[in-house]
C-alpha cells in the first residue's frame, strides 16, 4: 500500500463535485487556503494525514480508501 498523490487528487475532486461544494466552501470548512486545496486536487502537493482524515470525514468516506491504493 502506498500514497498515490494523483489518484487521491482525482478522488478528492470527484467527491467535492459530487457533494456540490465549491473549493472555497471546502477550504473554509477545513480551515485551509483555497490555493492549497487546488494544489491537493491537482496532485501537485500532498497533505498531512490529519488533513486526509478531515477531508474524508467531510465527505463521509474511509480515509484508507480515499488516500491509498
Number of C-alpha atoms within 10 A of each C-alpha: 6 7 13 14 19 17 16 22 23 15 16 23 19 13 19 18 12 10 11 10 13 12 19 15 13 18 18 11 12 15 10 13 13 17 12 16 22 17 14 20 23 18 17 12 14 20 12 8 11 10 15 19 17 15 22 19 12 15 16 11 13 13 18 13 11 22 21 13 11
